[in-house]
Amino acid sequence: GFSRDHALRALSLMSNNVEAAVDWALNTPEDSSTSNASFESLPPTTSAPAQENKQTYRDGTGKYRLVAFISHIGNHPSSG
């Protein structure tokens, strides 16, 4: 779930201690420049021709591209 740059920075700062690096990476937000670079490196999506998309929705065509997800580990939203 981390970008390569963020993971390498975490490992470098934590002297290659994987557990400490994961803890650091989970608690330190990535730079927006790193996030943008990761997003821009994704392959382009292919959109269906308009005639194939017969069903319409109020919020768009119903086709989305997942670019990130959040995984919370903890007993409560305020901890973890």
Backbone atoms as SQL, in Angstrom:
CREATE TABLE atoms (id INTEGER PRIMARY KEY, chain TEXT, resi INTEGER, resn TEXT, atom TEXT, x REAL, y REAL, z REAL);
INSERT INTO atoms VALUES
  (1, 'A', 1, 'GLY', 'N', 0.778, -1.203, 0.000),
  (2, 'A', 1, 'GLY', 'CA', 0.000, 0.000, 0.000),
  (3, 'A', 1, 'GLY', 'C', 0.824, 1.273, 0.000),
  (4, 'A', 2, 'PHE', 'N', 2.149, 1.171, -0.009),
  (5, 'A', 2, 'PHE', 'CA', 3.001, 2.360, -0.034),
  (6, 'A', 2, 'PHE', 'C', 3.646, 2.492, -1.400),
  (7, 'A', 3, 'SER', 'N', 3.954, 3.720, -1.766),
  (8, 'A', 3, 'SER', 'CA', 4.722, 3.896, -2.999),
  (9, 'A', 3, 'SER', 'C', 6.142, 3.406, -2.756),
  (10, 'A', 4, 'ARG', 'N', 6.838, 3.095, -3.819),
  (11, 'A', 4, 'ARG', 'CA', 8.220, 2.616, -3.712),
  (12, 'A', 4, 'ARG', 'C', 9.104, 3.655, -3.010),
  (13, 'A', 5, 'ASP', 'N', 8.952, 4.924, -3.401),
  (14, 'A', 5, 'ASP', 'CA', 9.761, 5.984, -2.807),
  (15, 'A', 5, 'ASP', 'C', 9.512, 6.110, -1.307),
  (16, 'A', 6, 'HIS', 'N', 8.255, 6.020, -0.904),
  (17, 'A', 6, 'HIS', 'CA', 7.904, 6.130, 0.516),
  (18, 'A', 6, 'HIS', 'C', 8.474, 4.946, 1.298),
  (19, 'A', 7, 'ALA', 'N', 8.375, 3.748, 0.739),
  (20, 'A', 7, 'ALA', 'CA', 8.905, 2.559, 1.402),
  (21, 'A', 7, 'ALA', 'C', 10.424, 2.628, 1.533),
  (22, 'A', 8, 'LEU', 'N', 11.096, 3.060, 0.469),
  (23, 'A', 8, 'LEU', 'CA', 12.561, 3.170, 0.529),
  (24, 'A', 8, 'LEU', 'C', 13.001, 4.227, 1.535),
  (25, 'A', 9, 'ARG', 'N', 12.269, 5.329, 1.593),
  (26, 'A', 9, 'ARG', 'CA', 12.605, 6.371, 2.572),
  (27, 'A', 9, 'ARG', 'C', 12.419, 5.849, 3.987),
  (28, 'A', 10, 'ALA', 'N', 11.327, 5.122, 4.222),
  (29, 'A', 10, 'ALA', 'CA', 11.065, 4.555, 5.546),
  (30, 'A', 10, 'ALA', 'C', 12.174, 3.587, 5.944),
  (31, 'A', 11, 'LEU', 'N', 12.551, 2.715, 5.032),
  (32, 'A', 11, 'LEU', 'CA', 13.624, 1.760, 5.328),
  (33, 'A', 11, 'LEU', 'C', 14.939, 2.470, 5.606),
  (34, 'A', 12, 'SER', 'N', 15.230, 3.502, 4.839),
  (35, 'A', 12, 'SER', 'CA', 16.466, 4.241, 5.025),
  (36, 'A', 12, 'SER', 'C', 16.491, 4.930, 6.392),
  (37, 'A', 13, 'LEU', 'N', 15.401, 5.580, 6.743),
  (38, 'A', 13, 'LEU', 'CA', 15.341, 6.289, 8.023),
  (39, 'A', 13, 'LEU', 'C', 15.359, 5.351, 9.219),
  (40, 'A', 14, 'MET', 'N', 14.850, 4.138, 9.037),
  (41, 'A', 14, 'MET', 'CA', 14.760, 3.175, 10.142),
  (42, 'A', 14, 'MET', 'C', 15.859, 2.114, 10.083),
  (43, 'A', 15, 'SER', 'N', 16.957, 2.420, 9.376),
  (44, 'A', 15, 'SER', 'CA', 18.129, 1.524, 9.291),
  (45, 'A', 15, 'SER', 'C', 17.756, 0.118, 8.836),
  (46, 'A', 16, 'ASN', 'N', 16.860, 0.040, 7.842),
  (47, 'A', 16, 'ASN', 'CA', 16.403, -1.220, 7.247),
  (48, 'A', 16, 'ASN', 'C', 15.679, -2.146, 8.215),
  (49, 'A', 17, 'ASN', 'N', 15.157, -1.609, 9.313),
  (50, 'A', 17, 'ASN', 'CA', 14.321, -2.376, 10.224),
  (51, 'A', 17, 'ASN', 'C', 12.909, -2.348, 9.650),
  (52, 'A', 18, 'VAL', 'N', 12.454, -3.491, 9.126),
  (53, 'A', 18, 'VAL', 'CA', 11.177, -3.539, 8.401),
  (54, 'A', 18, 'VAL', 'C', 10.001, -3.152, 9.296),
  (55, 'A', 19, 'GLU', 'N', 9.960, -3.680, 10.522),
  (56, 'A', 19, 'GLU', 'CA', 8.833, -3.366, 11.410),
  (57, 'A', 19, 'GLU', 'C', 8.779, -1.877, 11.736),
  (58, 'A', 20, 'ALA', 'N', 9.919, -1.277, 12.025),
  (59, 'A', 20, 'ALA', 'CA', 9.962, 0.154, 12.329),
  (60, 'A', 20, 'ALA', 'C', 9.620, 0.972, 11.081),
  (61, 'A', 21, 'ALA', 'N', 10.073, 0.503, 9.920),
  (62, 'A', 21, 'ALA', 'CA', 9.790, 1.218, 8.669),
  (63, 'A', 21, 'ALA', 'C', 8.297, 1.200, 8.358),
  (64, 'A', 22, 'VAL', 'N', 7.641, 0.066, 8.560),
  (65, 'A', 22, 'VAL', 'CA', 6.195, -0.017, 8.326),
  (66, 'A', 22, 'VAL', 'C', 5.457, 0.904, 9.292),
  (67, 'A', 23, 'ASP', 'N', 5.859, 0.895, 10.554),
  (68, 'A', 23, 'ASP', 'CA', 5.235, 1.782, 11.530),
  (69, 'A', 23, 'ASP', 'C', 5.414, 3.238, 11.121),
  (70, 'A', 24, 'TRP', 'N', 6.627, 3.607, 10.708),
  (71, 'A', 24, 'TRP', 'CA', 6.890, 4.978, 10.268),
  (72, 'A', 24, 'TRP', 'C', 6.043, 5.322, 9.046),
  (73, 'A', 25, 'ALA', 'N', 6.005, 4.419, 8.072),
  (74, 'A', 25, 'ALA', 'CA', 5.259, 4.675, 6.837),
  (75, 'A', 25, 'ALA', 'C', 3.763, 4.815, 7.101),
  (76, 'A', 26, 'LEU', 'N', 3.233, 4.030, 8.030),
  (77, 'A', 26, 'LEU', 'CA', 1.813, 4.120, 8.360),
  (78, 'A', 26, 'LEU', 'C', 1.466, 5.430, 9.052),
  (79, 'A', 27, 'ASN', 'N', 2.414, 5.976, 9.788),
  (80, 'A', 27, 'ASN', 'CA', 2.154, 7.181, 10.576),
  (81, 'A', 27, 'ASN', 'C', 2.674, 8.462, 9.946),
  (82, 'A', 28, 'THR', 'N', 3.298, 8.351, 8.785),
  (83, 'A', 28, 'THR', 'CA', 3.837, 9.520, 8.103),
  (84, 'A', 28, 'THR', 'C', 3.214, 9.609, 6.713),
  (85, 'A', 29, 'PRO', 'N', 2.428, 10.655, 6.463),
  (86, 'A', 29, 'PRO', 'CA', 1.810, 10.783, 5.136),
  (87, 'A', 29, 'PRO', 'C', 2.852, 10.965, 4.043),
  (88, 'A', 30, 'GLU', 'N', 2.555, 10.427, 2.886),
  (89, 'A', 30, 'GLU', 'CA', 3.454, 10.596, 1.748),
  (90, 'A', 30, 'GLU', 'C', 3.383, 12.025, 1.251),
  (91, 'A', 31, 'ASP', 'N', 4.486, 12.497, 0.677),
  (92, 'A', 31, 'ASP', 'CA', 4.499, 13.815, 0.039),
  (93, 'A', 31, 'ASP', 'C', 3.486, 13.813, -1.084),
  (94, 'A', 32, 'SER', 'N', 2.837, 14.933, -1.305),
  (95, 'A', 32, 'SER', 'CA', 1.871, 15.006, -2.403),
  (96, 'A', 32, 'SER', 'C', 2.574, 14.797, -3.738),
  (97, 'A', 33, 'SER', 'N', 3.838, 15.205, -3.836),
  (98, 'A', 33, 'SER', 'CA', 4.566, 15.003, -5.091),
  (99, 'A', 33, 'SER', 'C', 4.781, 13.518, -5.361),
  (100, 'A', 34, 'THR', 'N', 5.030, 12.735, -4.314),
  (101, 'A', 34, 'THR', 'CA', 5.193, 11.289, -4.462),
  (102, 'A', 34, 'THR', 'C', 3.869, 10.661, -4.869),
  (103, 'A', 35, 'SER', 'N', 2.785, 11.089, -4.226),
  (104, 'A', 35, 'SER', 'CA', 1.459, 10.555, -4.554),
  (105, 'A', 35, 'SER', 'C', 1.083, 10.892, -5.982),
  (106, 'A', 36, 'ASN', 'N', 1.338, 12.134, -6.397),
  (107, 'A', 36, 'ASN', 'CA', 1.004, 12.538, -7.760),
  (108, 'A', 36, 'ASN', 'C', 1.817, 11.759, -8.775),
  (109, 'A', 37, 'ALA', 'N', 3.099, 11.530, -8.488),
  (110, 'A', 37, 'ALA', 'CA', 3.945, 10.772, -9.406),
  (111, 'A', 37, 'ALA', 'C', 3.429, 9.340, -9.540),
  (112, 'A', 38, 'SER', 'N', 2.981, 8.750, -8.427),
  (113, 'A', 38, 'SER', 'CA', 2.434, 7.395, -8.477),
  (114, 'A', 38, 'SER', 'C', 1.166, 7.359, -9.313),
  (115, 'A', 39, 'PHE', 'N', 0.296, 8.355, -9.129),
  (116, 'A', 39, 'PHE', 'CA', -0.951, 8.410, -9.874),
  (117, 'A', 39, 'PHE', 'C', -0.681, 8.606, -11.363),
  (118, 'A', 40, 'GLU', 'N', 0.245, 9.508, -11.687),
  (119, 'A', 40, 'GLU', 'CA', 0.523, 9.797, -13.092),
  (120, 'A', 40, 'GLU', 'C', 1.202, 8.637, -13.799),
  (121, 'A', 41, 'SER', 'N', 1.818, 7.724, -13.044),
  (122, 'A', 41, 'SER', 'CA', 2.490, 6.590, -13.669),
  (123, 'A', 41, 'SER', 'C', 1.529, 5.445, -13.991),
  (124, 'A', 42, 'LEU', 'N', 0.266, 5.558, -13.554),
  (125, 'A', 42, 'LEU', 'CA', -0.712, 4.513, -13.859),
  (126, 'A', 42, 'LEU', 'C', -1.028, 4.507, -15.350),
  (127, 'A', 43, 'PRO', 'N', -1.297, 3.320, -15.899),
  (128, 'A', 43, 'PRO', 'CA', -1.650, 3.266, -17.319),
  (129, 'A', 43, 'PRO', 'C', -2.977, 3.958, -17.565),
  (130, 'A', 44, 'PRO', 'N', -3.148, 4.539, -18.738),
  (131, 'A', 44, 'PRO', 'CA', -4.418, 5.223, -19.025),
  (132, 'A', 44, 'PRO', 'C', -5.565, 4.232, -19.093),
  (133, 'A', 45, 'THR', 'N', -6.731, 4.711, -18.722),
  (134, 'A', 45, 'THR', 'CA', -7.916, 3.847, -18.804),
  (135, 'A', 45, 'THR', 'C', -8.489, 3.931, -20.203),
  (136, 'A', 46, 'THR', 'N', -9.179, 2.889, -20.576),
  (137, 'A', 46, 'THR', 'CA', -9.862, 2.907, -21.874),
  (138, 'A', 46, 'THR', 'C', -11.332, 3.090, -21.590),
  (139, 'A', 47, 'SER', 'N', -11.937, 4.039, -22.222),
  (140, 'A', 47, 'SER', 'CA', -13.356, 4.270, -22.004),
  (141, 'A', 47, 'SER', 'C', -14.145, 3.632, -23.140),
  (142, 'A', 48, 'ALA', 'N', -15.294, 3.130, -22.763),
  (143, 'A', 48, 'ALA', 'CA', -16.148, 2.480, -23.748),
  (144, 'A', 48, 'ALA', 'C', -16.752, 3.529, -24.670),
  (145, 'A', 49, 'PRO', 'N', -16.998, 3.187, -25.925),
  (146, 'A', 49, 'PRO', 'CA', -17.669, 4.134, -26.820),
  (147, 'A', 49, 'PRO', 'C', -19.036, 4.514, -26.267),
  (148, 'A', 50, 'ALA', 'N', -19.468, 5.718, -26.552),
  (149, 'A', 50, 'ALA', 'CA', -20.718, 6.236, -25.990),
  (150, 'A', 50, 'ALA', 'C', -21.909, 5.347, -26.326),
  (151, 'A', 51, 'GLN', 'N', -21.927, 4.741, -27.509),
  (152, 'A', 51, 'GLN', 'CA', -23.073, 3.926, -27.888),
  (153, 'A', 51, 'GLN', 'C', -23.174, 2.644, -27.064),
  (154, 'A', 52, 'GLU', 'N', -22.063, 2.129, -26.538),
  (155, 'A', 52, 'GLU', 'CA', -22.114, 0.929, -25.710),
  (156, 'A', 52, 'GLU', 'C', -22.589, 1.241, -24.303),
  (157, 'A', 53, 'ASN', 'N', -22.428, 2.462, -23.865),
  (158, 'A', 53, 'ASN', 'CA', -22.791, 2.854, -22.516),
  (159, 'A', 53, 'ASN', 'C', -24.240, 3.338, -22.509),
  (160, 'A', 54, 'LYS', 'N', -25.184, 2.394, -22.533),
  (161, 'A', 54, 'LYS', 'CA', -26.598, 2.742, -22.638),
  (162, 'A', 54, 'LYS', 'C', -27.176, 3.155, -21.298),
  (163, 'A', 55, 'GLN', 'N', -26.633, 2.604, -20.200),
  (164, 'A', 55, 'GLN', 'CA', -27.161, 2.919, -18.887),
  (165, 'A', 55, 'GLN', 'C', -26.401, 4.123, -18.321),
  (166, 'A', 56, 'THR', 'N', -27.120, 5.117, -17.865),
  (167, 'A', 56, 'THR', 'CA', -26.481, 6.290, -17.293),
  (168, 'A', 56, 'THR', 'C', -26.875, 6.434, -15.836),
  (169, 'A', 57, 'TYR', 'N', -26.000, 7.048, -15.092),
  (170, 'A', 57, 'TYR', 'CA', -26.209, 7.271, -13.674),
  (171, 'A', 57, 'TYR', 'C', -26.028, 8.749, -13.387),
  (172, 'A', 58, 'ARG', 'N', -26.593, 9.199, -12.287),
  (173, 'A', 58, 'ARG', 'CA', -26.490, 10.619, -11.947),
  (174, 'A', 58, 'ARG', 'C', -25.047, 11.039, -11.676),
  (175, 'A', 59, 'ASP', 'N', -24.207, 10.115, -11.216),
  (176, 'A', 59, 'ASP', 'CA', -22.835, 10.483, -10.868),
  (177, 'A', 59, 'ASP', 'C', -21.812, 10.010, -11.901),
  (178, 'A', 60, 'GLY', 'N', -22.238, 9.689, -13.089),
  (179, 'A', 60, 'GLY', 'CA', -21.293, 9.297, -14.130),
  (180, 'A', 60, 'GLY', 'C', -21.697, 8.016, -14.818),
  (181, 'A', 61, 'THR', 'N', -20.756, 7.414, -15.503),
  (182, 'A', 61, 'THR', 'CA', -21.036, 6.237, -16.319),
  (183, 'A', 61, 'THR', 'C', -21.042, 4.938, -15.529),
  (184, 'A', 62, 'GLY', 'N', -20.567, 4.957, -14.311),
  (185, 'A', 62, 'GLY', 'CA', -20.486, 3.731, -13.536),
  (186, 'A', 62, 'GLY', 'C', -19.155, 3.031, -13.695),
  (187, 'A', 63, 'LYS', 'N', -18.240, 3.601, -14.479),
  (188, 'A', 63, 'LYS', 'CA', -16.898, 3.049, -14.632),
  (189, 'A', 63, 'LYS', 'C', -15.938, 3.917, -13.854),
  (190, 'A', 64, 'TYR', 'N', -15.199, 3.293, -12.959),
  (191, 'A', 64, 'TYR', 'CA', -14.251, 4.012, -12.136),
  (192, 'A', 64, 'TYR', 'C', -12.896, 3.315, -12.185),
  (193, 'A', 65, 'ARG', 'N', -11.860, 4.027, -11.804),
  (194, 'A', 65, 'ARG', 'CA', -10.517, 3.470, -11.740),
  (195, 'A', 65, 'ARG', 'C', -10.000, 3.643, -10.323),
  (196, 'A', 66, 'LEU', 'N', -9.756, 2.538, -9.634),
  (197, 'A', 66, 'LEU', 'CA', -9.260, 2.580, -8.278),
  (198, 'A', 66, 'LEU', 'C', -7.810, 3.050, -8.292),
  (199, 'A', 67, 'VAL', 'N', -7.525, 4.106, -7.553),
  (200, 'A', 67, 'VAL', 'CA', -6.158, 4.622, -7.502),
  (201, 'A', 67, 'VAL', 'C', -5.560, 4.495, -6.106),
  (202, 'A', 68, 'ALA', 'N', -6.381, 4.212, -5.105),
  (203, 'A', 68, 'ALA', 'CA', -5.878, 4.074, -3.746),
  (204, 'A', 68, 'ALA', 'C', -6.931, 3.404, -2.880),
  (205, 'A', 69, 'PHE', 'N', -6.488, 2.917, -1.757),
  (206, 'A', 69, 'PHE', 'CA', -7.419, 2.405, -0.765),
  (207, 'A', 69, 'PHE', 'C', -6.825, 2.667, 0.609),
  (208, 'A', 70, 'ILE', 'N', -7.676, 2.652, 1.612),
  (209, 'A', 70, 'ILE', 'CA', -7.231, 2.867, 2.986),
  (210, 'A', 70, 'ILE', 'C', -7.528, 1.602, 3.770),
  (211, 'A', 71, 'SER', 'N', -6.551, 1.138, 4.502),
  (212, 'A', 71, 'SER', 'CA', -6.722, -0.031, 5.350),
  (213, 'A', 71, 'SER', 'C', -6.445, 0.392, 6.787),
  (214, 'A', 72, 'HIS', 'N', -7.457, 0.363, 7.636),
  (215, 'A', 72, 'HIS', 'CA', -7.309, 0.762, 9.031),
  (216, 'A', 72, 'HIS', 'C', -7.103, -0.473, 9.886),
  (217, 'A', 73, 'ILE', 'N', -6.073, -0.442, 10.714),
  (218, 'A', 73, 'ILE', 'CA', -5.821, -1.532, 11.643),
  (219, 'A', 73, 'ILE', 'C', -5.948, -0.965, 13.045),
  (220, 'A', 74, 'GLY', 'N', -6.912, -1.421, 13.783),
  (221, 'A', 74, 'GLY', 'CA', -7.119, -0.937, 15.139),
  (222, 'A', 74, 'GLY', 'C', -8.493, -1.308, 15.649),
  (223, 'A', 75, 'ASN', 'N', -8.690, -1.125, 16.935),
  (224, 'A', 75, 'ASN', 'CA', -9.966, -1.476, 17.561),
  (225, 'A', 75, 'ASN', 'C', -11.009, -0.376, 17.407),
  (226, 'A', 76, 'HIS', 'N', -10.568, 0.827, 17.106),
  (227, 'A', 76, 'HIS', 'CA', -11.474, 1.974, 17.046),
  (228, 'A', 76, 'HIS', 'C', -10.932, 2.964, 16.032),
  (229, 'A', 77, 'PRO', 'N', -11.788, 3.739, 15.355),
  (230, 'A', 77, 'PRO', 'CA', -11.295, 4.708, 14.372),
  (231, 'A', 77, 'PRO', 'C', -10.311, 5.736, 14.934),
  (232, 'A', 78, 'SER', 'N', -10.337, 5.982, 16.239),
  (233, 'A', 78, 'SER', 'CA', -9.419, 6.956, 16.819),
  (234, 'A', 78, 'SER', 'C', -8.099, 6.347, 17.257),
  (235, 'A', 79, 'SER', 'N', -7.945, 5.044, 17.057),
  (236, 'A', 79, 'SER', 'CA', -6.654, 4.409, 17.395),
  (237, 'A', 79, 'SER', 'C', -6.340, 3.349, 16.360),
  (238, 'A', 80, 'GLY', 'N', -5.076, 3.102, 16.174),
  (239, 'A', 80, 'GLY', 'CA', -4.689, 2.071, 15.222),
  (240, 'A', 80, 'GLY', 'C', -3.674, 2.574, 14.234);
